[in-house]
Amino acid sequence: MHSVLVTGSNRGLGLEWARQYAGEGWRVYATCRRPDEAEALQTLADAHPEVSIHRLDVTDREQVEDMAAVLAGQPLDLLINNAGIYLERWGRDKLGQIDYDDWLTTLAVNTLGAFRVTEALLPSLEQGRKRLVVNISSHMGSIADINAPNDYAYRSSKAALNAASRGLSFELASLNIGLLLLHPGWVRTRMGGREAPLSPEESVAGMRAVVARFDPSMSGKFYRYDGQAMPW
Ligand SMILES: NC(=O)c1ccc[n+]([C@@H]2O[C@H](COP(=O)([O-])OP(=O)(O)OC[C@H]3O[C@@H](n4cnc5c(N)ncnc54)[C@H](OP(=O)(O)O)[C@@H]3O)[C@@H](O)[C@H]2O)c1
């Protein structure tokens, strides 16, 4: 049986990753900040005995260490670093209105969070068969894509995730672990909003297909949910 750990799996794309792998019979470590309030995840776990729910705020070092302890000695095939925030949704990050605390929080979740979790779970990934880390990025982290102001915090957090992940992929290669950066498309979630053209089902099905055909030549590269290469 394959195993996957998903961060931020109580709603949106994270919930859909958990749902689709559970449907395929995978062992799913579904993590979220507040398990007590994660009703959709609880429903999923009730229907699939191989789904377990774990408390994990990706900015909390102790919770990350606790999660690594739960997995200690067990293989992990796939890690999906999905948790992410977009605090400046209402254009608060125009010059003169930049909230530097929000910016730091965004970096702590979107950039450092993925690294913290990956580093802690390496011993389990090294025992896995698939041996793959997927970092959920965004087209907004593509510097080539920037032709307007605003979104400084979110864009820089994902661009930093891209840069740091690209470097990490070389270190992981020596451990025979792969790394993919994926842009989910514009998706109807709380972050993406109602106008987005893609459903979580479509986006995650596409990203799962990229994961399924992963080979080491793809490691450290950035792809859209449909497998198209993304510009840096
Ligand atoms: N939707 C899109 O169009 C789109 C486009 C490009 C990239 N993305 C990326 O896709 C990923 C998922 O986004 P989404 O659309 O599913 O967003 P979402 O519906 O807003 O869900 C975000 C998830 O991240 C969790 N989260 C936030 N801070 C966390 C933390 N410190 N520790 C652990 N979990 C945390 C949230 O948990 P709580 O419920 O506890 O807040 C929630 O489960 C993100 O990385 C996002 O940047 C989305």
The ligand as an SDF file (V2000), in Angstrom:
LIG
                    3D

 48 52  0  0  0  0  0  0  0  0999 V2000
   -6.9210   27.8770   -5.4290 N   0  0  0  0  0  0  0  0  0  0  0  0
   -6.0950   28.3550   -6.3550 C   0  0  0  0  0  0  0  0  0  0  0  0
   -6.5390   28.9160   -7.3960 O   0  0  0  0  0  0  0  0  0  0  0  0
   -4.6000   28.2150   -6.1930 C   0  0  0  0  0  0  0  0  0  0  0  0
   -3.7980   28.6710   -7.2500 C   0  0  0  0  0  0  0  0  0  0  0  0
   -2.4160   28.5370   -7.1510 C   0  0  0  0  0  0  0  0  0  0  0  0
   -1.8610   27.9470   -6.0070 C   0  0  0  0  0  0  0  0  0  0  0  0
   -2.6780   27.5370   -4.9910 N   0  0  0  0  0  0  0  0  0  0  0  0
   -2.0170   26.9080   -3.8340 C   0  0  0  0  0  0  0  0  0  0  0  0
   -2.6490   25.6800   -3.5410 O   0  0  0  0  0  0  0  0  0  0  0  0
   -2.5180   25.3820   -2.1300 C   0  0  0  0  0  0  0  0  0  0  0  0
   -3.9070   25.0700   -1.5590 C   0  0  0  0  0  0  0  0  0  0  0  0
   -4.7070   26.2170   -1.7330 O   0  0  0  0  0  0  0  0  0  0  0  0
   -6.3110   26.1880   -1.6770 P   0  0  0  0  0  0  0  0  0  0  0  0
   -6.7810   26.8600   -2.8940 O   0  0  0  0  0  0  0  0  0  0  0  0
   -6.7930   24.8120   -1.3450 O   0  0  0  0  0  0  0  0  0  0  0  0
   -6.5170   27.1960   -0.4590 O   0  0  0  0  0  0  0  0  0  0  0  0
   -7.5300   27.1690    0.7800 P   0  0  0  0  0  0  0  0  0  0  0  0
   -8.8390   26.6100    0.3830 O   0  0  0  0  0  0  0  0  0  0  0  0
   -7.4670   28.5440    1.3320 O   0  0  0  0  0  0  0  0  0  0  0  0
   -6.8410   26.1370    1.7820 O   0  0  0  0  0  0  0  0  0  0  0  0
   -5.6190   26.4410    2.3870 C   0  0  0  0  0  0  0  0  0  0  0  0
   -5.2770   25.3220    3.3520 C   0  0  0  0  0  0  0  0  0  0  0  0
   -4.0110   25.6330    3.9670 O   0  0  0  0  0  0  0  0  0  0  0  0
   -4.1870   25.4720    5.3740 C   0  0  0  0  0  0  0  0  0  0  0  0
   -3.2260   26.2610    6.1490 N   0  0  0  0  0  0  0  0  0  0  0  0
   -3.0850   27.6020    6.2080 C   0  0  0  0  0  0  0  0  0  0  0  0
   -2.1090   27.9070    7.0720 N   0  0  0  0  0  0  0  0  0  0  0  0
   -1.6290   26.7480    7.5630 C   0  0  0  0  0  0  0  0  0  0  0  0
   -0.6180   26.4080    8.4840 C   0  0  0  0  0  0  0  0  0  0  0  0
    0.1160   27.3330    9.1310 N   0  0  0  0  0  0  0  0  0  0  0  0
   -0.3880   25.0840    8.7660 N   0  0  0  0  0  0  0  0  0  0  0  0
   -1.1120   24.1360    8.1490 C   0  0  0  0  0  0  0  0  0  0  0  0
   -2.1040   24.3890    7.2880 N   0  0  0  0  0  0  0  0  0  0  0  0
   -2.3450   25.6880    6.9920 C   0  0  0  0  0  0  0  0  0  0  0  0
   -5.6290   25.8910    5.6290 C   0  0  0  0  0  0  0  0  0  0  0  0
   -6.0190   25.4410    6.9050 O   0  0  0  0  0  0  0  0  0  0  0  0
   -7.0870   26.2730    7.8500 P   0  0  0  0  0  0  0  0  0  0  0  0
   -8.4600   25.8060    7.4280 O   0  0  0  0  0  0  0  0  0  0  0  0
   -6.7110   25.8600    9.2210 O   0  0  0  0  0  0  0  0  0  0  0  0
   -6.8890   27.7300    7.5710 O   0  0  0  0  0  0  0  0  0  0  0  0
   -6.3010   25.1680    4.4750 C   0  0  0  0  0  0  0  0  0  0  0  0
   -6.4430   23.8130    4.7720 O   0  0  0  0  0  0  0  0  0  0  0  0
   -1.8720   26.6170   -1.5110 C   0  0  0  0  0  0  0  0  0  0  0  0
   -0.4860   26.3870   -1.3500 O   0  0  0  0  0  0  0  0  0  0  0  0
   -2.1060   27.7060   -2.5320 C   0  0  0  0  0  0  0  0  0  0  0  0
   -1.1310   28.7250   -2.4630 O   0  0  0  0  0  0  0  0  0  0  0  0
   -4.0260   27.6570   -5.0610 C   0  0  0  0  0  0  0  0  0  0  0  0
  1  2  1  0
  2  3  2  0
  2  4  1  0
  4  5  1  0
  4 48  2  0
  5  6  2  0
  6  7  1  0
  7  8  2  0
  8  9  1  0
  8 48  1  0
  9 10  1  0
  9 46  1  0
 10 11  1  0
 11 12  1  0
 11 44  1  0
 12 13  1  0
 13 14  1  0
 14 15  2  0
 14 16  1  0
 14 17  1  0
 17 18  1  0
 18 19  2  0
 18 20  1  0
 18 21  1  0
 21 22  1  0
 22 23  1  0
 23 24  1  0
 23 42  1  0
 24 25  1  0
 25 26  1  0
 25 36  1  0
 26 27  1  0
 26 35  1  0
 27 28  2  0
 28 29  1  0
 29 30  1  0
 29 35  2  0
 30 31  1  0
 30 32  2  0
 32 33  1  0
 33 34  2  0
 34 35  1  0
 36 37  1  0
 36 42  1  0
 37 38  1  0
 38 39  2  0
 38 40  1  0
 38 41  1  0
 42 43  1  0
 44 45  1  0
 44 46  1  0
 46 47  1  0
M  CHG  2   8   1  16  -1
M  END
$$$$
